[in-house]
């Protein structure tokens, strides 16, 4: 099947994990994203800076779209972020590194807006696990920090016109 010259459907697919939600008011459980048809899932996290609580995230893998078995995916060793009082396009990416873990704690700076990217390769999933999610724990009690998480699937195994793409959940 010929695919028009659009990046969506040819190079990547996008899902929605969470819409902007206040993570200081409570934990955010991300929707599961299926990786069966993609090589990489890049979770893009965007936060506001209205809280002195610093952003944390937790990566999980699942063997079913809902229910089933869920477990920590302890593969995060590198992540990238931009953090500034007001993200205005002049920030450089900062490389974060850590020992392999499912959690990233205290990324960015207090009271600053944040753009964070966490990537998962399909081969990093345990046998029998096809879904991933990125969750945001309750960040505390100081102010308000709205968080949105967007999964971008790339390395698509099947390319389709955007209107024929499968929903990645």
PyMOL commands that place a pseudoatom at each C-alpha (Angstrom):
pseudoatom trace, name=CA, resn=UNK, resi=1, chain=A, elem=C, hetatm=0, pos=[0.000, 0.000, 0.000]
pseudoatom trace, name=CA, resn=UNK, resi=2, chain=A, elem=C, hetatm=0, pos=[1.364, 3.414, -0.937]
pseudoatom trace, name=CA, resn=UNK, resi=3, chain=A, elem=C, hetatm=0, pos=[1.514, 5.895, 1.919]
pseudoatom trace, name=CA, resn=UNK, resi=4, chain=A, elem=C, hetatm=0, pos=[1.316, 9.607, 1.180]
pseudoatom trace, name=CA, resn=UNK, resi=5, chain=A, elem=C, hetatm=0, pos=[4.349, 11.674, 2.127]
pseudoatom trace, name=CA, resn=UNK, resi=6, chain=A, elem=C, hetatm=0, pos=[3.242, 12.384, 5.689]
pseudoatom trace, name=CA, resn=UNK, resi=7, chain=A, elem=C, hetatm=0, pos=[5.415, 11.559, 8.680]
pseudoatom trace, name=CA, resn=UNK, resi=8, chain=A, elem=C, hetatm=0, pos=[2.329, 10.514, 10.688]
pseudoatom trace, name=CA, resn=UNK, resi=9, chain=A, elem=C, hetatm=0, pos=[1.674, 6.926, 9.667]
pseudoatom trace, name=CA, resn=UNK, resi=10, chain=A, elem=C, hetatm=0, pos=[4.947, 6.557, 7.820]
pseudoatom trace, name=CA, resn=UNK, resi=11, chain=A, elem=C, hetatm=0, pos=[7.487, 7.437, 10.507]
pseudoatom trace, name=CA, resn=UNK, resi=12, chain=A, elem=C, hetatm=0, pos=[5.453, 7.649, 13.703]
pseudoatom trace, name=CA, resn=UNK, resi=13, chain=A, elem=C, hetatm=0, pos=[2.105, 7.300, 15.463]
pseudoatom trace, name=CA, resn=UNK, resi=14, chain=A, elem=C, hetatm=0, pos=[0.926, 9.303, 18.461]
pseudoatom trace, name=CA, resn=UNK, resi=15, chain=A, elem=C, hetatm=0, pos=[-1.280, 8.266, 21.346]
pseudoatom trace, name=CA, resn=UNK, resi=16, chain=A, elem=C, hetatm=0, pos=[-2.648, 10.073, 24.361]
pseudoatom trace, name=CA, resn=UNK, resi=17, chain=A, elem=C, hetatm=0, pos=[-1.666, 8.870, 27.794]
pseudoatom trace, name=CA, resn=UNK, resi=18, chain=A, elem=C, hetatm=0, pos=[-2.796, 11.780, 29.935]
pseudoatom trace, name=CA, resn=UNK, resi=19, chain=A, elem=C, hetatm=0, pos=[-4.253, 15.160, 29.163]
pseudoatom trace, name=CA, resn=UNK, resi=20, chain=A, elem=C, hetatm=0, pos=[-2.995, 18.029, 31.338]
pseudoatom trace, name=CA, resn=UNK, resi=21, chain=A, elem=C, hetatm=0, pos=[-3.784, 16.950, 34.899]
pseudoatom trace, name=CA, resn=UNK, resi=22, chain=A, elem=C, hetatm=0, pos=[-2.655, 18.376, 38.246]
pseudoatom trace, name=CA, resn=UNK, resi=23, chain=A, elem=C, hetatm=0, pos=[-0.099, 15.882, 39.606]
pseudoatom trace, name=CA, resn=UNK, resi=24, chain=A, elem=C, hetatm=0, pos=[0.046, 17.678, 42.947]
pseudoatom trace, name=CA, resn=UNK, resi=25, chain=A, elem=C, hetatm=0, pos=[-3.630, 16.815, 43.488]
pseudoatom trace, name=CA, resn=UNK, resi=26, chain=A, elem=C, hetatm=0, pos=[-2.952, 13.082, 43.044]
pseudoatom trace, name=CA, resn=UNK, resi=27, chain=A, elem=C, hetatm=0, pos=[-1.119, 10.395, 41.108]
pseudoatom trace, name=CA, resn=UNK, resi=28, chain=A, elem=C, hetatm=0, pos=[-1.650, 10.065, 37.343]
pseudoatom trace, name=CA, resn=UNK, resi=29, chain=A, elem=C, hetatm=0, pos=[-1.900, 6.545, 35.947]
pseudoatom trace, name=CA, resn=UNK, resi=30, chain=A, elem=C, hetatm=0, pos=[-0.962, 6.625, 32.284]
pseudoatom trace, name=CA, resn=UNK, resi=31, chain=A, elem=C, hetatm=0, pos=[-2.919, 4.697, 29.684]
pseudoatom trace, name=CA, resn=UNK, resi=32, chain=A, elem=C, hetatm=0, pos=[-1.180, 1.650, 28.281]
pseudoatom trace, name=CA, resn=UNK, resi=33, chain=A, elem=C, hetatm=0, pos=[0.505, 2.005, 24.896]
pseudoatom trace, name=CA, resn=UNK, resi=34, chain=A, elem=C, hetatm=0, pos=[0.908, -1.101, 22.761]
pseudoatom trace, name=CA, resn=UNK, resi=35, chain=A, elem=C, hetatm=0, pos=[4.358, -1.522, 21.214]
pseudoatom trace, name=CA, resn=UNK, resi=36, chain=A, elem=C, hetatm=0, pos=[3.592, -4.547, 19.035]
pseudoatom trace, name=CA, resn=UNK, resi=37, chain=A, elem=C, hetatm=0, pos=[3.800, -2.506, 15.809]
pseudoatom trace, name=CA, resn=UNK, resi=38, chain=A, elem=C, hetatm=0, pos=[6.650, -0.142, 16.754]
pseudoatom trace, name=CA, resn=UNK, resi=39, chain=A, elem=C, hetatm=0, pos=[10.356, -0.326, 17.531]
pseudoatom trace, name=CA, resn=UNK, resi=40, chain=A, elem=C, hetatm=0, pos=[10.408, 2.590, 19.996]
pseudoatom trace, name=CA, resn=UNK, resi=41, chain=A, elem=C, hetatm=0, pos=[7.986, 4.432, 22.265]
pseudoatom trace, name=CA, resn=UNK, resi=42, chain=A, elem=C, hetatm=0, pos=[9.164, 7.928, 23.224]
pseudoatom trace, name=CA, resn=UNK, resi=43, chain=A, elem=C, hetatm=0, pos=[7.143, 9.295, 26.115]
pseudoatom trace, name=CA, resn=UNK, resi=44, chain=A, elem=C, hetatm=0, pos=[7.049, 13.099, 26.016]
pseudoatom trace, name=CA, resn=UNK, resi=45, chain=A, elem=C, hetatm=0, pos=[6.171, 14.679, 29.365]
pseudoatom trace, name=CA, resn=UNK, resi=46, chain=A, elem=C, hetatm=0, pos=[5.255, 18.358, 29.541]
pseudoatom trace, name=CA, resn=UNK, resi=47, chain=A, elem=C, hetatm=0, pos=[4.689, 20.128, 32.865]
pseudoatom trace, name=CA, resn=UNK, resi=48, chain=A, elem=C, hetatm=0, pos=[3.833, 23.586, 34.083]
pseudoatom trace, name=CA, resn=UNK, resi=49, chain=A, elem=C, hetatm=0, pos=[6.038, 25.224, 36.685]
pseudoatom trace, name=CA, resn=UNK, resi=50, chain=A, elem=C, hetatm=0, pos=[3.504, 26.268, 39.317]
pseudoatom trace, name=CA, resn=UNK, resi=51, chain=A, elem=C, hetatm=0, pos=[4.724, 23.956, 42.082]
pseudoatom trace, name=CA, resn=UNK, resi=52, chain=A, elem=C, hetatm=0, pos=[7.892, 23.703, 44.136]
pseudoatom trace, name=CA, resn=UNK, resi=53, chain=A, elem=C, hetatm=0, pos=[7.464, 19.909, 43.951]
pseudoatom trace, name=CA, resn=UNK, resi=54, chain=A, elem=C, hetatm=0, pos=[9.805, 18.390, 41.348]
pseudoatom trace, name=CA, resn=UNK, resi=55, chain=A, elem=C, hetatm=0, pos=[8.573, 15.937, 38.699]
pseudoatom trace, name=CA, resn=UNK, resi=56, chain=A, elem=C, hetatm=0, pos=[8.932, 12.155, 39.096]
pseudoatom trace, name=CA, resn=UNK, resi=57, chain=A, elem=C, hetatm=0, pos=[7.836, 9.426, 36.645]
pseudoatom trace, name=CA, resn=UNK, resi=58, chain=A, elem=C, hetatm=0, pos=[7.548, 5.627, 36.779]
pseudoatom trace, name=CA, resn=UNK, resi=59, chain=A, elem=C, hetatm=0, pos=[7.755, 3.281, 33.766]
pseudoatom trace, name=CA, resn=UNK, resi=60, chain=A, elem=C, hetatm=0, pos=[5.673, 0.093, 33.762]
pseudoatom trace, name=CA, resn=UNK, resi=61, chain=A, elem=C, hetatm=0, pos=[5.208, -2.843, 31.380]
pseudoatom trace, name=CA, resn=UNK, resi=62, chain=A, elem=C, hetatm=0, pos=[2.008, -4.876, 31.015]
pseudoatom trace, name=CA, resn=UNK, resi=63, chain=A, elem=C, hetatm=0, pos=[0.972, -8.154, 29.405]
pseudoatom trace, name=CA, resn=UNK, resi=64, chain=A, elem=C, hetatm=0, pos=[-2.597, -7.035, 28.643]
pseudoatom trace, name=CA, resn=UNK, resi=65, chain=A, elem=C, hetatm=0, pos=[-4.410, -3.894, 27.495]
pseudoatom trace, name=CA, resn=UNK, resi=66, chain=A, elem=C, hetatm=0, pos=[-6.159, -3.796, 30.890]
pseudoatom trace, name=CA, resn=UNK, resi=67, chain=A, elem=C, hetatm=0, pos=[-5.848, -6.012, 33.928]
pseudoatom trace, name=CA, resn=UNK, resi=68, chain=A, elem=C, hetatm=0, pos=[-3.237, -8.728, 33.478]
pseudoatom trace, name=CA, resn=UNK, resi=69, chain=A, elem=C, hetatm=0, pos=[0.194, -8.400, 35.034]
pseudoatom trace, name=CA, resn=UNK, resi=70, chain=A, elem=C, hetatm=0, pos=[1.930, -5.043, 35.469]
pseudoatom trace, name=CA, resn=UNK, resi=71, chain=A, elem=C, hetatm=0, pos=[5.493, -4.597, 36.653]
pseudoatom trace, name=CA, resn=UNK, resi=72, chain=A, elem=C, hetatm=0, pos=[8.279, -2.059, 36.833]
pseudoatom trace, name=CA, resn=UNK, resi=73, chain=A, elem=C, hetatm=0, pos=[10.351, -1.808, 33.668]
pseudoatom trace, name=CA, resn=UNK, resi=74, chain=A, elem=C, hetatm=0, pos=[13.804, -1.130, 35.114]
pseudoatom trace, name=CA, resn=UNK, resi=75, chain=A, elem=C, hetatm=0, pos=[15.521, 0.025, 31.911]
pseudoatom trace, name=CA, resn=UNK, resi=76, chain=A, elem=C, hetatm=0, pos=[15.804, 3.809, 32.215]
pseudoatom trace, name=CA, resn=UNK, resi=77, chain=A, elem=C, hetatm=0, pos=[19.479, 4.731, 32.224]
pseudoatom trace, name=CA, resn=UNK, resi=78, chain=A, elem=C, hetatm=0, pos=[19.315, 7.826, 30.001]
pseudoatom trace, name=CA, resn=UNK, resi=79, chain=A, elem=C, hetatm=0, pos=[16.659, 10.492, 29.515]
pseudoatom trace, name=CA, resn=UNK, resi=80, chain=A, elem=C, hetatm=0, pos=[16.608, 14.011, 28.112]
pseudoatom trace, name=CA, resn=UNK, resi=81, chain=A, elem=C, hetatm=0, pos=[14.918, 17.137, 29.421]
pseudoatom trace, name=CA, resn=UNK, resi=82, chain=A, elem=C, hetatm=0, pos=[14.567, 20.876, 29.069]
pseudoatom trace, name=CA, resn=UNK, resi=83, chain=A, elem=C, hetatm=0, pos=[13.703, 22.922, 32.124]
pseudoatom trace, name=CA, resn=UNK, resi=84, chain=A, elem=C, hetatm=0, pos=[13.293, 26.663, 32.502]
pseudoatom trace, name=CA, resn=UNK, resi=85, chain=A, elem=C, hetatm=0, pos=[11.041, 29.154, 34.269]
pseudoatom trace, name=CA, resn=UNK, resi=86, chain=A, elem=C, hetatm=0, pos=[9.235, 29.594, 30.945]
pseudoatom trace, name=CA, resn=UNK, resi=87, chain=A, elem=C, hetatm=0, pos=[9.947, 27.171, 28.106]
pseudoatom trace, name=CA, resn=UNK, resi=88, chain=A, elem=C, hetatm=0, pos=[10.348, 29.550, 25.181]
pseudoatom trace, name=CA, resn=UNK, resi=89, chain=A, elem=C, hetatm=0, pos=[12.400, 27.538, 22.689]
pseudoatom trace, name=CA, resn=UNK, resi=90, chain=A, elem=C, hetatm=0, pos=[15.914, 28.620, 23.636]
pseudoatom trace, name=CA, resn=UNK, resi=91, chain=A, elem=C, hetatm=0, pos=[16.630, 25.738, 26.039]
pseudoatom trace, name=CA, resn=UNK, resi=92, chain=A, elem=C, hetatm=0, pos=[19.159, 23.063, 25.177]
pseudoatom trace, name=CA, resn=UNK, resi=93, chain=A, elem=C, hetatm=0, pos=[18.517, 19.404, 25.959]
pseudoatom trace, name=CA, resn=UNK, resi=94, chain=A, elem=C, hetatm=0, pos=[20.094, 18.152, 29.182]
pseudoatom trace, name=CA, resn=UNK, resi=95, chain=A, elem=C, hetatm=0, pos=[21.122, 14.498, 29.299]
pseudoatom trace, name=CA, resn=UNK, resi=96, chain=A, elem=C, hetatm=0, pos=[20.170, 12.750, 32.511]
pseudoatom trace, name=CA, resn=UNK, resi=97, chain=A, elem=C, hetatm=0, pos=[21.781, 9.452, 33.472]
pseudoatom trace, name=CA, resn=UNK, resi=98, chain=A, elem=C, hetatm=0, pos=[21.172, 6.983, 36.278]
pseudoatom trace, name=CA, resn=UNK, resi=99, chain=A, elem=C, hetatm=0, pos=[21.537, 3.304, 37.156]
pseudoatom trace, name=CA, resn=UNK, resi=100, chain=A, elem=C, hetatm=0, pos=[18.858, 1.194, 35.445]
pseudoatom trace, name=CA, resn=UNK, resi=101, chain=A, elem=C, hetatm=0, pos=[15.518, 1.861, 37.118]
pseudoatom trace, name=CA, resn=UNK, resi=102, chain=A, elem=C, hetatm=0, pos=[11.841, 2.284, 36.277]
pseudoatom trace, name=CA, resn=UNK, resi=103, chain=A, elem=C, hetatm=0, pos=[11.676, 5.602, 38.118]
pseudoatom trace, name=CA, resn=UNK, resi=104, chain=A, elem=C, hetatm=0, pos=[13.165, 8.998, 37.435]
pseudoatom trace, name=CA, resn=UNK, resi=105, chain=A, elem=C, hetatm=0, pos=[13.015, 11.207, 40.500]
pseudoatom trace, name=CA, resn=UNK, resi=106, chain=A, elem=C, hetatm=0, pos=[13.465, 14.935, 40.829]
pseudoatom trace, name=CA, resn=UNK, resi=107, chain=A, elem=C, hetatm=0, pos=[13.959, 15.682, 37.136]
pseudoatom trace, name=CA, resn=UNK, resi=108, chain=A, elem=C, hetatm=0, pos=[14.196, 19.360, 36.253]
pseudoatom trace, name=CA, resn=UNK, resi=109, chain=A, elem=C, hetatm=0, pos=[13.999, 22.141, 38.796]
pseudoatom trace, name=CA, resn=UNK, resi=110, chain=A, elem=C, hetatm=0, pos=[11.338, 23.232, 41.264]
pseudoatom trace, name=CA, resn=UNK, resi=111, chain=A, elem=C, hetatm=0, pos=[8.909, 25.865, 39.971]
pseudoatom trace, name=CA, resn=UNK, resi=112, chain=A, elem=C, hetatm=0, pos=[10.147, 25.458, 36.367]
pseudoatom trace, name=CA, resn=UNK, resi=113, chain=A, elem=C, hetatm=0, pos=[8.363, 24.193, 33.291]
pseudoatom trace, name=CA, resn=UNK, resi=114, chain=A, elem=C, hetatm=0, pos=[9.667, 20.869, 32.043]
pseudoatom trace, name=CA, resn=UNK, resi=115, chain=A, elem=C, hetatm=0, pos=[9.881, 18.944, 28.777]
pseudoatom trace, name=CA, resn=UNK, resi=116, chain=A, elem=C, hetatm=0, pos=[11.077, 15.361, 29.385]
pseudoatom trace, name=CA, resn=UNK, resi=117, chain=A, elem=C, hetatm=0, pos=[11.634, 12.483, 26.943]
pseudoatom trace, name=CA, resn=UNK, resi=118, chain=A, elem=C, hetatm=0, pos=[11.881, 8.845, 28.103]
pseudoatom trace, name=CA, resn=UNK, resi=119, chain=A, elem=C, hetatm=0, pos=[12.405, 6.181, 25.424]
pseudoatom trace, name=CA, resn=UNK, resi=120, chain=A, elem=C, hetatm=0, pos=[11.632, 2.452, 25.465]
pseudoatom trace, name=CA, resn=UNK, resi=121, chain=A, elem=C, hetatm=0, pos=[12.755, 0.015, 22.773]
pseudoatom trace, name=CA, resn=UNK, resi=122, chain=A, elem=C, hetatm=0, pos=[10.458, -2.942, 22.071]
pseudoatom trace, name=CA, resn=UNK, resi=123, chain=A, elem=C, hetatm=0, pos=[13.254, -5.440, 22.724]
pseudoatom trace, name=CA, resn=UNK, resi=124, chain=A, elem=C, hetatm=0, pos=[13.589, -4.076, 26.279]
pseudoatom trace, name=CA, resn=UNK, resi=125, chain=A, elem=C, hetatm=0, pos=[10.181, -5.480, 27.224]
pseudoatom trace, name=CA, resn=UNK, resi=126, chain=A, elem=C, hetatm=0, pos=[9.992, -8.807, 29.067]
pseudoatom trace, name=CA, resn=UNK, resi=127, chain=A, elem=C, hetatm=0, pos=[8.735, -11.820, 27.132]
pseudoatom trace, name=CA, resn=UNK, resi=128, chain=A, elem=C, hetatm=0, pos=[4.945, -11.711, 26.801]
pseudoatom trace, name=CA, resn=UNK, resi=129, chain=A, elem=C, hetatm=0, pos=[4.699, -7.975, 27.557]
pseudoatom trace, name=CA, resn=UNK, resi=130, chain=A, elem=C, hetatm=0, pos=[3.517, -5.665, 24.730]
pseudoatom trace, name=CA, resn=UNK, resi=131, chain=A, elem=C, hetatm=0, pos=[2.208, -2.575, 26.567]
pseudoatom trace, name=CA, resn=UNK, resi=132, chain=A, elem=C, hetatm=0, pos=[4.018, 0.212, 28.412]
pseudoatom trace, name=CA, resn=UNK, resi=133, chain=A, elem=C, hetatm=0, pos=[2.814, 3.118, 30.509]
pseudoatom trace, name=CA, resn=UNK, resi=134, chain=A, elem=C, hetatm=0, pos=[4.470, 6.106, 32.111]
pseudoatom trace, name=CA, resn=UNK, resi=135, chain=A, elem=C, hetatm=0, pos=[2.875, 7.080, 35.404]
pseudoatom trace, name=CA, resn=UNK, resi=136, chain=A, elem=C, hetatm=0, pos=[3.335, 10.220, 37.482]
pseudoatom trace, name=CA, resn=UNK, resi=137, chain=A, elem=C, hetatm=0, pos=[3.103, 9.789, 41.263]
pseudoatom trace, name=CA, resn=UNK, resi=138, chain=A, elem=C, hetatm=0, pos=[1.428, 12.304, 43.551]
pseudoatom trace, name=CA, resn=UNK, resi=139, chain=A, elem=C, hetatm=0, pos=[4.023, 15.093, 43.526]
pseudoatom trace, name=CA, resn=UNK, resi=140, chain=A, elem=C, hetatm=0, pos=[3.215, 16.567, 46.924]
pseudoatom trace, name=CA, resn=UNK, resi=141, chain=A, elem=C, hetatm=0, pos=[1.228, 19.475, 48.289]
pseudoatom trace, name=CA, resn=UNK, resi=142, chain=A, elem=C, hetatm=0, pos=[2.938, 22.639, 47.070]
pseudoatom trace, name=CA, resn=UNK, resi=143, chain=A, elem=C, hetatm=0, pos=[0.937, 24.557, 44.471]
pseudoatom trace, name=CA, resn=UNK, resi=144, chain=A, elem=C, hetatm=0, pos=[-0.216, 23.131, 41.160]
pseudoatom trace, name=CA, resn=UNK, resi=145, chain=A, elem=C, hetatm=0, pos=[1.794, 21.256, 38.490]
pseudoatom trace, name=CA, resn=UNK, resi=146, chain=A, elem=C, hetatm=0, pos=[-0.135, 20.266, 35.400]
pseudoatom trace, name=CA, resn=UNK, resi=147, chain=A, elem=C, hetatm=0, pos=[1.365, 17.292, 33.560]
pseudoatom trace, name=CA, resn=UNK, resi=148, chain=A, elem=C, hetatm=0, pos=[0.617, 15.820, 30.124]
pseudoatom trace, name=CA, resn=UNK, resi=149, chain=A, elem=C, hetatm=0, pos=[2.180, 12.578, 28.853]
pseudoatom trace, name=CA, resn=UNK, resi=150, chain=A, elem=C, hetatm=0, pos=[2.207, 11.817, 25.118]
pseudoatom trace, name=CA, resn=UNK, resi=151, chain=A, elem=C, hetatm=0, pos=[3.579, 8.558, 23.649]
pseudoatom trace, name=CA, resn=UNK, resi=152, chain=A, elem=C, hetatm=0, pos=[5.182, 8.790, 20.210]
pseudoatom trace, name=CA, resn=UNK, resi=153, chain=A, elem=C, hetatm=0, pos=[5.660, 5.422, 18.513]
pseudoatom trace, name=CA, resn=UNK, resi=154, chain=A, elem=C, hetatm=0, pos=[8.393, 5.262, 15.871]
pseudoatom trace, name=CA, resn=UNK, resi=155, chain=A, elem=C, hetatm=0, pos=[10.021, 2.586, 13.767]
pseudoatom trace, name=CA, resn=UNK, resi=156, chain=A, elem=C, hetatm=0, pos=[6.563, 1.504, 12.632]
pseudoatom trace, name=CA, resn=UNK, resi=157, chain=A, elem=C, hetatm=0, pos=[6.452, -2.059, 11.340]
pseudoatom trace, name=CA, resn=UNK, resi=158, chain=A, elem=C, hetatm=0, pos=[3.355, -1.334, 9.246]
pseudoatom trace, name=CA, resn=UNK, resi=159, chain=A, elem=C, hetatm=0, pos=[2.960, 2.044, 7.557]
pseudoatom trace, name=CA, resn=UNK, resi=160, chain=A, elem=C, hetatm=0, pos=[-0.529, 3.380, 6.915]
pseudoatom trace, name=CA, resn=UNK, resi=161, chain=A, elem=C, hetatm=0, pos=[-2.294, 6.564, 5.944]
pseudoatom trace, name=CA, resn=UNK, resi=162, chain=A, elem=C, hetatm=0, pos=[-2.953, 8.545, 9.164]
pseudoatom trace, name=CA, resn=UNK, resi=163, chain=A, elem=C, hetatm=0, pos=[-6.710, 7.886, 9.075]
pseudoatom trace, name=CA, resn=UNK, resi=164, chain=A, elem=C, hetatm=0, pos=[-6.048, 4.127, 8.947]
pseudoatom trace, name=CA, resn=UNK, resi=165, chain=A, elem=C, hetatm=0, pos=[-3.585, 3.915, 11.833]
pseudoatom trace, name=CA, resn=UNK, resi=166, chain=A, elem=C, hetatm=0, pos=[-4.461, 1.654, 14.741]
pseudoatom trace, name=CA, resn=UNK, resi=167, chain=A, elem=C, hetatm=0, pos=[-5.032, 3.338, 18.092]
pseudoatom trace, name=CA, resn=UNK, resi=168, chain=A, elem=C, hetatm=0, pos=[-1.882, 2.470, 20.052]
pseudoatom trace, name=CA, resn=UNK, resi=169, chain=A, elem=C, hetatm=0, pos=[-3.693, 1.638, 23.307]
for i in range(1, 169): cmd.bond("trace and resi %d" % i, "trace and resi %d" % (i + 1))
show_as sticks, trace
zoom trace
